[in-house]
Structures are given as C-alpha cells and as structure tokens.
Amino acid sequence: MMPRRSWGRDLRYLALYLVKRLLALLVTVLIGVYLTIVVANMGGQVDELRRVQIRSEAFEQVRADPAFQEMASAERNALVERRVALEVERLRLDEPFVLRSVDYLQRAMRLDLGRAEQMHSDAGSRRVSDIIVERLPATLLLFGTANLLVFFVAVGSALWLSRRYGGRVDRLVIALAPSSAAPGWFYGIFLILAFAFLVPLLPPGGMVAAPPPQGLAYAISLARHMLLPVAAMVLSSIFVSIYAWRTFFLIHASEDYVEMARAKGLPSRLIERRYILRPTLAPIITNFLLMLIGLWSGAIILEQVFNWPGLGSLLFQAIGFRDTPVIIGGVVIFAYLLAVTVLLLDLLYALLDPRVRILGEGRGGA
C-alpha cells in the first residue's frame, strides 16, 4: 500500500499541474478572444462603416418626421449631426479602437457580453447572452445526437470488425472510408432532394413544424426534422471513424500480452474487455471529449442548409449583419467551453494513463 505521505504529495503535484494547465488555457483564451475582437472589427475599420450607417439612419429618421419638413437644409443637417454625435458617443466610437478593444476584452472575459447591435432573440431581448443561450440547446441537441451516435456505433463496429479482419464487411468499410471526405452539408443537399422533394417523407429544414405543436406532437415533429441532418452528419463520418478505430484495435490486438492471453485460452470477450479495451480506455475517452468540443460551435454551412436555428446559423447571421457583439459573444462562449473540456481531458488523461509523467515532473525527474 502506498504511504499516506506519498498520496498527499501526488495530490499536490496533480493540483500544481492543473493550476499550470488552467493558466495556460486562460492565456490561450485571452489571445483567441482578443484576436477575434480585432478581426471582427477589422482593426477598427468597422467603426467607419458604423458611422456611415449611423449617419444614414439619422438622416432617414429626420426626413421621415413631418415636424422637420419645413426646416431649412442647414438646420436639418445640424440636427442630423447632433443625433450622430450622440449615437457615436453612446457607442464610444469617438474613443481609440485599442482602448475599446481592451475594455471589451476584459468585459468579455467576465461574460459581460453586452447588447447586440442589430439582432435579438425570439423573445425580443437584445442581450447577447440571451441570444446565445436561446440558440445553444438546438446546436447541442443536433450535433450531440449525431456525434454520440457516430462515436458509439464506430467503436462498437470497429471492435466487431477487428475480430473479422479481411472479411467482406471489413473490405466494404475500407472501400467506403473515402466517402467521408465529403462534408455533412454535401450529403444533406442530396438527402433533402431525395426525401423531401422526390419522395416527400421528411421536412427539408427547420427544427419543428409551424406553428409549433405541443406535447408528444412536438417531440415527434422534432425527431422528424432531425432525421435528415443527423443522417447527413453520420454519413459524412461513420465509415472513416469505423476504419480508424478498427485499425486502432487491430494494432493493440497484436500486442504480445494479447497473444499470450489467447495462448492461455482466455475467452475472446474477456480478452477484448481486459486486454484491448482497458489499455485503450485513455485514447477512447480522449477521442470522446475531443468530439464534445465540436458540439459547442455547430457547423455554419450545415445549419444553413437545413435551416437549423443553432449557433452556426446565428454566427452566419451575425456576420451578415456585422453584429460584432454577437460574433465575439459566440467565440467567447465557445472558448470557455473549449477550455473547460480540454482541462477535463487533461485531468482524465493524467488519471487514466500511467505513462503520463505529470507527477515525475514535479519531483524533478526523480
């Protein structure tokens, strides 16, 4: 039994490792968010477009008001300039971009995402956090369902194929693996043409029918609308995933300790569970968590093809509207979720894989 002092020392080293990783991830998030702020604002060039837009809107408001029709041209122009100055001051466009970018960075890191400039939630809120929270469940539901399905089907099928190396199904999977080179939206277009127009069995897009049904009818409508996008994502990645995991299990199945277990006459199920799956548990969990990272961002093109109201379509609309707060807010949320997932991955990998020498690093290599 390991002495209690050794356990305490190991826990201290593990805590120190996690603190170092947390600081490294924080710096990465800071850099990524600030670069997003700079790029989304085109280094401050978007401010000029905003000023033009503010002036145009102020002029249209003044011209549309009957009370100002009889004003002299110079007086109307002065009124427009006053309104423009007030709006520029409210948006802090009169301040240097560098100062505003740093201020926006520290507010973004505190998740104070502010208000959208053009967009709003379905409930009418202009707060960026409300807009993102409204869209996030749709993305998690769609991509979570598809990715979890691909992961578990691929791992189970690959383990089954590793016992049937060279068979018909194995050769078929190898032949179909290159089909995963096409993205999900590519398959989505053909699925929509086939099952929504040629054979109209499923809806071509959206999340539920309009108007939204209630109760069980809502769940059925949601499931019908999810079938095509989930099928598109599964088709785009299932065969290459099965091939990759099948190759991975074949490599581990040829290890000496596995051959020795077979020579002892152990059952194949026991060999798979104890000598193949258990040593590969860390890479399997790593792949699973890396898959979860992709859930947070969605996919812009696929959500546009299926008119799915998730984060991908939200970012597409925000880019079209040049709604910088929404763009930055989406990146900030994704960066935080990514950092938490990576930190959890580091912790689990360190605990599951004895080859990770995070403790020895704290001992100075002893």
Secondary structure, DSSP 8 states (H G I E B T S, - for coil): ---HHHHHHHHHHHHHHHHHHHHHHHHHHHHHHHHHHHHHTGGGHHHHHHHHHHHHHHHHHHHH-GGGTTS-HHHHHHHHHHHHHHHHHHTTTTS-HHHHHHHHHHHHHTT---B-SS---TTS--BHHHHHHHHHHHHHHHHHHHHHHHHHHHHHHHHHHHTSTTSHHHHHHHHHGGGGGS-HHHHHHHHHIIIIIIS--S-SS-SS-SS---THHHHHHHHHHHHHHHHHHHHHHHHHHHHHHHHHHHHHHTSHHHHHHHHTT--HHHHIIIIIITTTHHHHHHHHHHHHHTTTT--HHHHHHTT--SHHHHHHHHHHHT-HHHHHHHHHHHHHHHHHHHHHHHHHHHHH-TT--HHHHHTTT-
